[in-house]
């Protein structure tokens, strides 16, 4: 029985860890701190991704305006 619990929690932690890495990489691409957003994604995985995507859109618009 403990093997099934170990497999279940290992799978859950792996999925959450994927959100953390994705949030960190997305933050790094937008010029924000990788490790800060990695830690934020530990507690708010989906919400942190939504916030970063919204910030990424405004960041690209600002950077394209500053180049012109």
Secondary structure as UniProt FT lines:
FT   HELIX           2..29
FT   TURN            30..31
FT   HELIX           34..43
FT   HELIX           45..67
//
